[in-house]
Amino acid sequence: MRILLAEVNRQLGQQVQQRLMSQFALDSIASVPMLNSMLLERSYGLIVIAVDLAAEERLSMVRQCRQFSQKSGILMVTEPVPVMERVQLLDAGADDVLMRPVHPDEFIARARALMRRADTSGTMKIRVGNVELSEEGEVYLNGMRTILQLAELKVLSVLIRRSGRLVSKEMIDRAVTGISSEELSPNAIEQRLSRLRKLLEQGNARVRITTVRGSGYILEPMQAARVTRIPDAQPEAALQDA
């Protein structure tokens, strides 16, 4: 499993980052806007947030990470903060709060502990109906790998990670455009959804993407077709003996 490190201005120090890279598969980002885009594309065993923010912004960031990643461990690294703020971060969805200055040995030990918990939570592969999304962003239909264009892959990724829940057009826009300031038009989003629906239909995917007018989209498994049992035909009445 991978770690996502959201760090601005190398607050953890180069030694910590090098040790992370030597022990784990690591994706590192240096700006807050990139965080959502990365979480929409891939599953992570651990999300490390080392960004100086105001207290309310920290809480909002933790809630957002937990919303996108139900199973990931979340480790928040902050400057020294009051105990009640640490409690609020834990209640908001963080699994651990570590205050700077950070000792490299303690940080790596905490990261390993959170990764072990993620390991016990089961596979990071997500399955809805007969559609699977792997940790590495590969799509499988009926067990066979299916190649999608990048835009359709990103749309499917955010939908399947939130299967059964509403996905807003804004979330799909962020998934496709990443950190670009250019927004997709409603028609562009609908075109991507249309292509994705066609690809899923061609692959006999047992999922449906429902449009909730004015709100967004929901991906959910198709229910097995209900079979109406037809009673056996009644035998014709026996002819009466003459």
C-alpha positions as YAML, in Angstrom:
chain: A
units: angstrom
residues:
- id: 1
  name: MET
  ca: [0.00, 0.00, 0.00]
- id: 2
  name: ARG
  ca: [0.99, 3.58, -0.58]
- id: 3
  name: ILE
  ca: [1.39, 6.69, 1.52]
- id: 4
  name: LEU
  ca: [0.22, 10.12, 0.41]
- id: 5
  name: LEU
  ca: [2.30, 12.89, 1.95]
- id: 6
  name: ALA
  ca: [0.81, 16.37, 1.80]
- id: 7
  name: GLU
  ca: [3.66, 18.60, 2.91]
- id: 8
  name: VAL
  ca: [4.38, 22.28, 2.38]
- id: 9
  name: ASN
  ca: [7.84, 23.78, 2.96]
- id: 10
  name: ARG
  ca: [9.39, 20.44, 4.01]
- id: 11
  name: GLN
  ca: [7.98, 20.70, 7.51]
- id: 12
  name: LEU
  ca: [8.89, 17.11, 8.30]
- id: 13
  name: GLY
  ca: [12.46, 17.53, 7.12]
- id: 14
  name: GLN
  ca: [14.35, 15.77, 4.37]
- id: 15
  name: GLN
  ca: [15.46, 12.89, 6.60]
- id: 16
  name: VAL
  ca: [11.88, 11.87, 7.39]
- id: 17
  name: GLN
  ca: [10.84, 11.99, 3.74]
- id: 18
  name: GLN
  ca: [13.87, 9.93, 2.66]
- id: 19
  name: ARG
  ca: [13.08, 7.28, 5.25]
- id: 20
  name: LEU
  ca: [9.47, 7.17, 4.12]
- id: 21
  name: MET
  ca: [10.59, 6.67, 0.52]
- id: 22
  name: SER
  ca: [12.96, 3.88, 1.55]
- id: 23
  name: GLN
  ca: [10.22, 1.90, 3.34]
- id: 24
  name: PHE
  ca: [6.98, 2.69, 1.52]
- id: 25
  name: ALA
  ca: [5.61, 3.54, -1.88]
- id: 26
  name: LEU
  ca: [5.21, 7.29, -1.55]
- id: 27
  name: ASP
  ca: [3.30, 9.99, -3.42]
- id: 28
  name: SER
  ca: [4.30, 13.47, -2.30]
- id: 29
  name: ILE
  ca: [2.38, 16.67, -3.01]
- id: 30
  name: ALA
  ca: [3.32, 20.22, -2.06]
- id: 31
  name: SER
  ca: [0.00, 22.04, -2.26]
- id: 32
  name: VAL
  ca: [-3.39, 21.62, -0.65]
- id: 33
  name: PRO
  ca: [-5.43, 21.81, -3.91]
- id: 34
  name: MET
  ca: [-3.69, 18.69, -5.22]
- id: 35
  name: LEU
  ca: [-4.87, 16.59, -2.26]
- id: 36
  name: ASN
  ca: [-8.45, 16.00, -3.44]
- id: 37
  name: SER
  ca: [-7.30, 15.14, -6.94]
- id: 38
  name: MET
  ca: [-4.89, 12.48, -5.64]
- id: 39
  name: LEU
  ca: [-7.49, 10.98, -3.29]
- id: 40
  name: LEU
  ca: [-9.97, 10.72, -6.13]
- id: 41
  name: GLU
  ca: [-7.48, 8.81, -8.28]
- id: 42
  name: ARG
  ca: [-5.96, 6.28, -5.90]
- id: 43
  name: SER
  ca: [-6.38, 4.45, -2.59]
- id: 44
  name: TYR
  ca: [-3.83, 5.02, 0.17]
- id: 45
  name: GLY
  ca: [-2.99, 3.08, 3.30]
- id: 46
  name: LEU
  ca: [-1.93, 6.30, 5.02]
- id: 47
  name: ILE
  ca: [-2.44, 10.02, 4.43]
- id: 48
  name: VAL
  ca: [0.06, 12.31, 6.16]
- id: 49
  name: ILE
  ca: [-0.91, 15.98, 6.39]
- id: 50
  name: ALA
  ca: [1.89, 18.36, 7.35]
- id: 51
  name: VAL
  ca: [0.51, 21.76, 6.44]
- id: 52
  name: ASP
  ca: [0.21, 24.87, 8.61]
- id: 53
  name: LEU
  ca: [-3.43, 25.90, 8.61]
- id: 54
  name: ALA
  ca: [-5.86, 27.66, 10.89]
- id: 55
  name: ALA
  ca: [-7.66, 25.34, 13.33]
- id: 56
  name: GLU
  ca: [-10.96, 25.28, 11.40]
- id: 57
  name: GLU
  ca: [-9.15, 24.67, 8.10]
- id: 58
  name: ARG
  ca: [-7.30, 21.73, 9.66]
- id: 59
  name: LEU
  ca: [-10.56, 20.20, 10.83]
- id: 60
  name: SER
  ca: [-12.15, 20.73, 7.42]
- id: 61
  name: MET
  ca: [-9.17, 19.10, 5.70]
- id: 62
  name: VAL
  ca: [-9.32, 16.03, 7.94]
- id: 63
  name: ARG
  ca: [-13.08, 15.66, 7.40]
- id: 64
  name: GLN
  ca: [-12.60, 15.93, 3.65]
- id: 65
  name: CYS
  ca: [-9.87, 13.27, 3.65]
- id: 66
  name: ARG
  ca: [-12.04, 10.96, 5.72]
- id: 67
  name: GLN
  ca: [-14.96, 11.53, 3.39]
- id: 68
  name: PHE
  ca: [-12.89, 10.52, 0.36]
- id: 69
  name: SER
  ca: [-10.96, 7.68, 2.06]
- id: 70
  name: GLN
  ca: [-12.94, 5.61, 4.53]
- id: 71
  name: LYS
  ca: [-10.20, 3.04, 5.17]
- id: 72
  name: SER
  ca: [-7.02, 5.12, 5.01]
- id: 73
  name: GLY
  ca: [-5.09, 6.03, 8.13]
- id: 74
  name: ILE
  ca: [-4.79, 9.79, 8.62]
- id: 75
  name: LEU
  ca: [-1.80, 11.25, 10.46]
- id: 76
  name: MET
  ca: [-1.93, 14.98, 11.12]
- id: 77
  name: VAL
  ca: [1.37, 16.75, 11.88]
- id: 78
  name: THR
  ca: [0.95, 20.19, 13.43]
- id: 79
  name: GLU
  ca: [2.78, 22.87, 15.34]
- id: 80
  name: PRO
  ca: [2.12, 22.57, 19.12]
- id: 81
  name: VAL
  ca: [-1.64, 22.98, 19.65]
- id: 82
  name: PRO
  ca: [-3.89, 22.77, 22.74]
- id: 83
  name: VAL
  ca: [-5.14, 19.35, 23.79]
- id: 84
  name: MET
  ca: [-8.77, 20.17, 22.90]
- id: 85
  name: GLU
  ca: [-7.77, 20.94, 19.32]
- id: 86
  name: ARG
  ca: [-6.02, 17.57, 19.11]
- id: 87
  name: VAL
  ca: [-9.20, 15.95, 20.43]
- id: 88
  name: GLN
  ca: [-11.24, 17.74, 17.75]
- id: 89
  name: LEU
  ca: [-8.88, 16.51, 15.02]
- id: 90
  name: LEU
  ca: [-9.23, 12.92, 16.24]
- id: 91
  name: ASP
  ca: [-13.02, 13.23, 16.44]
- id: 92
  name: ALA
  ca: [-13.06, 14.70, 12.92]
- id: 93
  name: GLY
  ca: [-11.42, 11.57, 11.50]
- id: 94
  name: ALA
  ca: [-7.67, 11.74, 12.16]
- id: 95
  name: ASP
  ca: [-6.16, 8.51, 13.51]
- id: 96
  name: ASP
  ca: [-3.16, 10.21, 15.10]
- id: 97
  name: VAL
  ca: [-1.89, 13.74, 15.77]
- id: 98
  name: LEU
  ca: [1.84, 14.37, 16.05]
- id: 99
  name: MET
  ca: [3.26, 17.75, 17.01]
- id: 100
  name: ARG
  ca: [6.51, 19.22, 15.78]
- id: 101
  name: PRO
  ca: [9.41, 18.97, 16.29]
- id: 102
  name: VAL
  ca: [9.08, 15.41, 14.99]
- id: 103
  name: HIS
  ca: [11.65, 12.77, 15.84]
- id: 104
  name: PRO
  ca: [12.24, 10.64, 12.70]
- id: 105
  name: ASP
  ca: [12.16, 7.33, 14.60]
- id: 106
  name: GLU
  ca: [8.85, 8.14, 16.29]
- id: 107
  name: PHE
  ca: [7.31, 9.37, 13.05]
- id: 108
  name: ILE
  ca: [8.27, 6.22, 11.12]
- id: 109
  name: ALA
  ca: [7.01, 4.00, 13.97]
- id: 110
  name: ARG
  ca: [3.64, 5.78, 13.99]
- id: 111
  name: ALA
  ca: [3.41, 5.52, 10.22]
- id: 112
  name: ARG
  ca: [4.11, 1.77, 10.36]
- id: 113
  name: ALA
  ca: [1.47, 1.29, 13.06]
- id: 114
  name: LEU
  ca: [-1.19, 3.09, 11.02]
- id: 115
  name: MET
  ca: [-0.24, 1.13, 7.91]
- id: 116
  name: ARG
  ca: [-0.66, -2.13, 9.85]
- id: 117
  name: ARG
  ca: [-4.18, -1.11, 10.81]
- id: 118
  name: ALA
  ca: [-4.92, -0.37, 7.16]
- id: 119
  name: ASP
  ca: [-3.60, -3.86, 6.26]
- id: 120
  name: THR
  ca: [-6.07, -5.50, 8.64]
- id: 121
  name: SER
  ca: [-9.00, -3.62, 7.12]
- id: 122
  name: GLY
  ca: [-8.86, -5.76, 3.99]
- id: 123
  name: THR
  ca: [-7.84, -5.33, 0.41]
- id: 124
  name: MET
  ca: [-7.64, -1.89, -1.12]
- id: 125
  name: LYS
  ca: [-9.38, -3.16, -4.24]
- id: 126
  name: ILE
  ca: [-12.88, -1.71, -4.57]
- id: 127
  name: ARG
  ca: [-15.63, -3.81, -6.14]
- id: 128
  name: VAL
  ca: [-19.11, -2.73, -7.18]
- id: 129
  name: GLY
  ca: [-21.16, -5.28, -9.09]
- id: 130
  name: ASN
  ca: [-18.67, -6.95, -11.43]
- id: 131
  name: VAL
  ca: [-16.50, -3.82, -11.73]
- id: 132
  name: GLU
  ca: [-13.25, -3.63, -9.76]
- id: 133
  name: LEU
  ca: [-10.84, -0.75, -9.22]
- id: 134
  name: SER
  ca: [-7.37, -1.68, -7.96]
- id: 135
  name: GLU
  ca: [-5.15, 0.38, -5.69]
- id: 136
  name: GLU
  ca: [-3.07, 1.28, -8.75]
- id: 137
  name: GLY
  ca: [-6.10, 2.59, -10.65]
- id: 138
  name: GLU
  ca: [-6.61, -0.43, -12.92]
- id: 139
  name: VAL
  ca: [-10.16, -1.35, -13.92]
- id: 140
  name: TYR
  ca: [-11.44, -4.92, -14.24]
- id: 141
  name: LEU
  ca: [-14.75, -6.05, -15.72]
- id: 142
  name: ASN
  ca: [-15.70, -9.66, -15.00]
- id: 143
  name: GLY
  ca: [-12.11, -10.19, -13.86]
- id: 144
  name: MET
  ca: [-10.64, -8.96, -17.15]
- id: 145
  name: ARG
  ca: [-8.55, -5.80, -17.20]
- id: 146
  name: THR
  ca: [-10.20, -3.01, -19.19]
- id: 147
  name: ILE
  ca: [-8.29, -0.03, -20.57]
- id: 148
  name: LEU
  ca: [-10.08, 3.31, -20.26]
- id: 149
  name: GLN
  ca: [-9.07, 6.74, -21.45]
- id: 150
  name: LEU
  ca: [-7.66, 8.85, -18.61]
- id: 151
  name: ALA
  ca: [-10.70, 11.13, -18.34]
- id: 152
  name: GLU
  ca: [-13.16, 8.22, -18.18]
- id: 153
  name: LEU
  ca: [-10.90, 6.41, -15.70]
- id: 154
  name: LYS
  ca: [-10.88, 9.41, -13.37]
- id: 155
  name: VAL
  ca: [-14.67, 9.76, -13.58]
- id: 156
  name: LEU
  ca: [-15.18, 6.06, -12.84]
- id: 157
  name: SER
  ca: [-12.67, 6.23, -10.00]
- id: 158
  name: VAL
  ca: [-14.50, 8.96, -8.10]
- id: 159
  name: LEU
  ca: [-17.89, 7.32, -8.74]
- id: 160
  name: ILE
  ca: [-16.84, 3.85, -7.61]
- id: 161
  name: ARG
  ca: [-15.07, 5.16, -4.51]
- id: 162
  name: ARG
  ca: [-18.35, 6.78, -3.48]
- id: 163
  name: SER
  ca: [-20.65, 4.06, -4.78]
- id: 164
  name: GLY
  ca: [-24.21, 4.43, -3.56]
- id: 165
  name: ARG
  ca: [-23.60, 8.08, -2.65]
- id: 166
  name: LEU
  ca: [-24.14, 11.26, -4.59]
- id: 167
  name: VAL
  ca: [-21.13, 12.59, -6.50]
- id: 168
  name: SER
  ca: [-21.48, 16.24, -7.39]
- id: 169
  name: LYS
  ca: [-20.46, 17.70, -10.74]
- id: 170
  name: GLU
  ca: [-17.85, 19.75, -8.88]
- id: 171
  name: MET
  ca: [-16.19, 16.55, -7.61]
- id: 172
  name: ILE
  ca: [-16.09, 15.11, -11.12]
- id: 173
  name: ASP
  ca: [-14.69, 18.39, -12.40]
- id: 174
  name: ARG
  ca: [-11.89, 18.23, -9.81]
- id: 175
  name: ALA
  ca: [-11.20, 14.58, -10.65]
- id: 176
  name: VAL
  ca: [-10.78, 15.28, -14.36]
- id: 177
  name: THR
  ca: [-9.05, 18.65, -14.30]
- id: 178
  name: GLY
  ca: [-6.92, 18.07, -11.17]
- id: 179
  name: ILE
  ca: [-5.40, 21.36, -10.09]
- id: 180
  name: SER
  ca: [-6.23, 23.16, -13.33]
- id: 181
  name: SER
  ca: [-8.21, 26.35, -12.88]
- id: 182
  name: GLU
  ca: [-10.18, 25.56, -16.02]
- id: 183
  name: GLU
  ca: [-13.61, 24.18, -15.22]
- id: 184
  name: LEU
  ca: [-15.44, 21.68, -17.37]
- id: 185
  name: SER
  ca: [-18.71, 22.76, -18.88]
- id: 186
  name: PRO
  ca: [-21.83, 20.72, -17.97]
- id: 187
  name: ASN
  ca: [-21.84, 19.41, -21.56]
- id: 188
  name: ALA
  ca: [-18.23, 18.20, -21.23]
- id: 189
  name: ILE
  ca: [-19.07, 16.32, -18.04]
- id: 190
  name: GLU
  ca: [-22.15, 14.76, -19.66]
- id: 191
  name: GLN
  ca: [-20.05, 13.68, -22.66]
- id: 192
  name: ARG
  ca: [-17.58, 11.89, -20.39]
- id: 193
  name: LEU
  ca: [-20.41, 10.23, -18.50]
- id: 194
  name: SER
  ca: [-22.00, 9.17, -21.77]
- id: 195
  name: ARG
  ca: [-18.76, 7.59, -23.01]
- id: 196
  name: LEU
  ca: [-18.24, 5.86, -19.68]
- id: 197
  name: ARG
  ca: [-21.78, 4.48, -19.67]
- id: 198
  name: LYS
  ca: [-21.28, 3.11, -23.19]
- id: 199
  name: LEU
  ca: [-17.96, 1.45, -22.25]
- id: 200
  name: LEU
  ca: [-19.51, -0.13, -19.17]
- id: 201
  name: GLU
  ca: [-22.49, -1.34, -21.20]
- id: 202
  name: GLN
  ca: [-20.21, -2.85, -23.84]
- id: 203
  name: GLY
  ca: [-18.33, -4.69, -21.09]
- id: 204
  name: ASN
  ca: [-21.58, -6.04, -19.60]
- id: 205
  name: ALA
  ca: [-20.88, -4.19, -16.36]
- id: 206
  name: ARG
  ca: [-23.52, -4.83, -13.71]
- id: 207
  name: VAL
  ca: [-23.55, -1.24, -12.49]
- id: 208
  name: ARG
  ca: [-25.60, 1.79, -13.42]
- id: 209
  name: ILE
  ca: [-24.83, 5.50, -13.29]
- id: 210
  name: THR
  ca: [-27.93, 7.47, -12.37]
- id: 211
  name: THR
  ca: [-28.18, 11.20, -13.02]
- id: 212
  name: VAL
  ca: [-29.72, 13.19, -10.17]
- id: 213
  name: ARG
  ca: [-30.91, 16.29, -11.98]
- id: 214
  name: GLY
  ca: [-29.23, 19.45, -10.76]
- id: 215
  name: SER
  ca: [-27.14, 17.60, -8.15]
- id: 216
  name: GLY
  ca: [-24.82, 14.99, -9.64]
- id: 217
  name: TYR
  ca: [-24.52, 11.26, -10.21]
- id: 218
  name: ILE
  ca: [-24.73, 7.98, -8.31]
- id: 219
  name: LEU
  ca: [-23.04, 4.72, -9.30]
- id: 220
  name: GLU
  ca: [-24.60, 1.60, -7.82]
- id: 221
  name: PRO
  ca: [-24.77, -2.12, -8.59]
- id: 222
  name: MET
  ca: [-27.61, -3.36, -10.71]
- id: 223
  name: GLN
  ca: [-30.04, -5.53, -8.88]
- id: 224
  name: ALA
  ca: [-30.36, -9.00, -10.25]
- id: 225
  name: ALA
  ca: [-33.32, -9.19, -12.58]
- id: 226
  name: ARG
  ca: [-36.37, -10.48, -10.77]
- id: 227
  name: VAL
  ca: [-37.64, -13.72, -12.22]
- id: 228
  name: THR
  ca: [-41.37, -14.14, -12.26]
- id: 229
  name: ARG
  ca: [-42.20, -17.79, -11.91]
- id: 230
  name: ILE
  ca: [-44.87, -18.91, -14.36]
- id: 231
  name: PRO
  ca: [-46.94, -21.77, -13.01]
- id: 232
  name: ASP
  ca: [-46.69, -24.98, -14.95]
- id: 233
  name: ALA
  ca: [-49.49, -25.36, -17.44]
- id: 234
  name: GLN
  ca: [-52.40, -27.31, -16.03]
- id: 235
  name: PRO
  ca: [-53.02, -30.60, -17.81]
- id: 236
  name: GLU
  ca: [-56.11, -30.67, -19.92]
- id: 237
  name: ALA
  ca: [-59.07, -32.23, -18.23]
- id: 238
  name: ALA
  ca: [-59.25, -35.94, -18.91]
- id: 239
  name: LEU
  ca: [-61.96, -36.92, -21.29]
- id: 240
  name: GLN
  ca: [-64.82, -38.55, -19.54]
- id: 241
  name: ASP
  ca: [-65.43, -42.13, -20.47]
- id: 242
  name: ALA
  ca: [-68.18, -42.42, -22.97]
...
